Amino acid sequence: MAGGGTNPLVAGYPRLAASLDAALARLAASASAPPASSSTTAAAPHPPAPLSRRHAALAASALAPARAAWAAAASARAAGAAASALGAPGPRAPPPPSAAIQRLVARLHDVLTDASGPGGGSGGSAAPGPASAALPALAGAAAGVGVTAAAERLSAMCGSGLPDPAAQADPAWAARAAALTSAGSELHRSLAALLPRCPPAGAAALAGPLETLAGVVARTAAPAFGGAADAAAAAIARSHAGAPYGPAAAASSSTPSPWVGELGDGLAGFRAGFLARLVPPLPSSGGGEGGGGGARGASAAAAQSIPSALLTRLASRVAALTVRHACLARPVAQPAGAAQLARDLAEVEAAVVEECGVSSSGRRGGGGGAAGVAAAAAAPPHPQPLAALRALRRLVLIPTPDLAAPASRDLLRALDPVDAAHFLLGRGPAVVESPASAAGQPPPAYGAWLDAAPPGAALAAVRAAVAAAGSAAHLEPSAAVVVPLLEEVCGKK
């Protein structure tokens, strides 16, 4: 039978507990039955009398040794299943194949379902009796022992952290990292899908170990995703080289700027070198991964794998950085420079959609969220960076006098306030010095400061730049439109 241990009493504890609960229920029912009466009038049925707390405590304590032995045996069986599936831990151990992961899922499922027994504490609508009440939590904790053991072994297989960037470029490292990420993600996704069918106490006991496993998977994949993010940030920072949107921009140019090609090549290389090695590979744009959410928040973790959530985070980061540096671009000549910038923004959006599998709505196909670690990565904060990227692409083509129109204000609201303020500053009076120039920082360094600075400090820098220009800022025609908008975005001091 699916229980733990070789002792029949220990292995059959769920069945024994269910039998004792049934016997106690019959006793309670008979004790509440009306006595035989000479009256010919049928007595109204009496509900069963509830067991006293003393009887419930006696029933629970009578089987305490067998219950503890069953829990220990189930925990040992779950840990043994993890050891068998993942093999010996170590940085040189081979990654477990999918078949081994699914065998582990099946063994852990046995532990979870064994707690119900015939007519036991999970699955029915009636509340479990005193002897079976603790079983769901014990089963969840026992399965959690196996999940924790699997997480520890996967962590050991990753070694003491990930290698330097040169080693990350090695195809052998990429293949191993992708295999370990795939194994851990498959285990997490499969077990998370079981949670909606578990009793609440069992699901709660298993949630913590699943969070531990999710953290290990995320740490395994993080260097690959982090390397892609760093390469993308470096390419975007080079968007300021040579002032590509200044007066020298060619009005008839149909070629993206060099930094856009570099960014697209980097994302394509990341997909080919790492994402395509995942099993199964992440879907391309419009693909969709997994189903929608479930009745519980934990069930939503099954809808989106951890690598998929990390890819969404990468796409959001690329879009957000692109918007930030495009808003810092000065000068942007009209109309040629603005047209070139809009063209580059469209190319970046296409690269993010194509290489990161993000739909036009800014989310990965298939929807769904992810719990714990993945939840932080699954849905970008409002405003969504890809929506901001599309809004900025339209904004750069709008003439300055039309920025105060309602449609333009809607587009401005799609941007982060810090980005909107710097975009408006670029459209404002030429006498207003940019905060980057005032601080003696090149735009890439100033952009890095904006990433780390509180939004209030960044907006204060914009207000200070306008104030430093004094009354001269209000003498230029653009001031009538831009200055009031800046006051709305930054807030009047």
URVEN-V529519 format. One record per backbone hydrogen bond with DSSP energy under -0.5 kcal/mol. CO is the residue of the C=O (numbers start at 1). NH is the residue of the N-H. If there is no record, write none. Layout:
BEGIN
[[CO	NH] [CO	NH]]
END
This chain:
BEGIN
[[7	11] [8	12] [10	13] [12	16] [13	17] [14	18] [15	19] [16	20] [17	21] [18	22] [19	23] [20	24] [21	25] [22	26] [23	27] [24	28] [25	29] [26	30] [27	31] [28	32] [28	49] [29	33] [30	33] [52	56] [53	57] [54	58] [55	59] [56	60] [57	61] [58	62] [59	63] [61	64] [63	67] [64	68] [65	69] [66	70] [67	71] [68	72] [69	73] [70	74] [71	75] [72	76] [73	77] [74	78] [75	79] [76	80] [77	81] [78	82] [79	83] [80	84] [81	85] [82	86] [83	87] [90	93] [97	101] [98	102] [99	103] [100	104] [101	105] [102	106] [103	107] [104	108] [105	109] [106	110] [107	111] [108	112] [109	113] [110	114] [111	115] [112	115] [113	116] [113	117] [115	121] [116	120] [117	119] [117	120] [129	132] [129	133] [132	135] [132	136] [134	138] [135	139] [136	140] [137	141] [138	142] [139	143] [140	144] [141	145] [142	146] [143	147] [144	148] [145	149] [146	150] [147	151] [148	152] [149	153] [150	154] [151	155] [152	156] [153	157] [154	158] [156	159] [159	161] [164	167] [164	168] [165	169] [167	170] [170	174] [171	175] [172	176] [173	177] [174	178] [175	179] [176	180] [177	181] [178	182] [179	183] [180	184] [181	185] [182	186] [183	187] [184	188] [185	189] [186	190] [187	191] [188	192] [189	193] [191	194] [191	195] [192	195] [194	197] [195	198] [199	203] [200	204] [201	205] [202	206] [203	207] [204	208] [205	209] [206	210] [207	211] [208	212] [209	213] [210	214] [211	215] [212	216] [213	217] [214	218] [215	219] [216	220] [217	221] [218	222] [219	223] [221	224] [221	225] [222	226] [223	227] [224	228] [225	229] [226	230] [227	231] [228	232] [229	233] [230	234] [231	235] [232	236] [233	237] [234	238] [236	239] [237	240] [238	241] [240	243] [243	246] [245	333] [246	249] [250	253] [257	260] [257	261] [258	262] [259	263] [260	264] [261	265] [262	266] [263	267] [264	268] [265	269] [266	270] [267	271] [268	272] [269	273] [270	274] [270	275] [271	276] [274	277] [274	278] [275	278] [275	282] [278	280] [284	287] [296	294] [296	299] [296	300] [297	300] [298	301] [299	302] [300	303] [300	304] [301	304] [305	309] [306	310] [307	311] [308	312] [309	313] [310	314] [311	315] [312	316] [313	317] [314	318] [315	319] [316	320] [317	321] [318	322] [319	323] [320	324] [321	325] [322	326] [323	327] [324	328] [325	329] [326	329] [331	333] [333	338] [335	339] [336	340] [337	341] [338	342] [339	343] [340	344] [341	345] [342	346] [343	347] [344	348] [345	349] [346	350] [347	351] [348	352] [349	353] [350	354] [351	355] [352	356] [352	358] [353	357] [357	365] [359	362] [363	359] [364	367] [365	289] [371	374] [372	376] [373	376] [373	377] [374	377] [374	378] [375	379] [378	380] [384	388] [385	389] [386	390] [387	391] [388	392] [389	393] [390	394] [391	395] [392	396] [394	397] [395	398] [399	402] [400	403] [401	404] [402	405] [405	409] [406	410] [407	411] [408	412] [409	413] [410	414] [411	414] [412	415] [416	420] [417	421] [418	422] [419	423] [420	424] [421	425] [422	426] [423	427] [424	427] [424	428] [425	428] [429	432] [431	433] [434	438] [435	439] [436	441] [437	440] [442	446] [443	447] [444	448] [445	449] [446	450] [447	451] [448	452] [449	453] [454	457] [454	458] [455	459] [456	460] [457	461] [458	462] [459	463] [460	464] [461	465] [462	466] [463	467] [464	468] [465	469] [466	469] [466	470] [467	470] [469	472] [470	473] [471	474] [472	475] [476	479] [477	480] [478	481] [478	482] [479	483] [479	484] [481	485] [482	486] [483	487] [484	488] [485	489] [486	490] [487	491]]
END
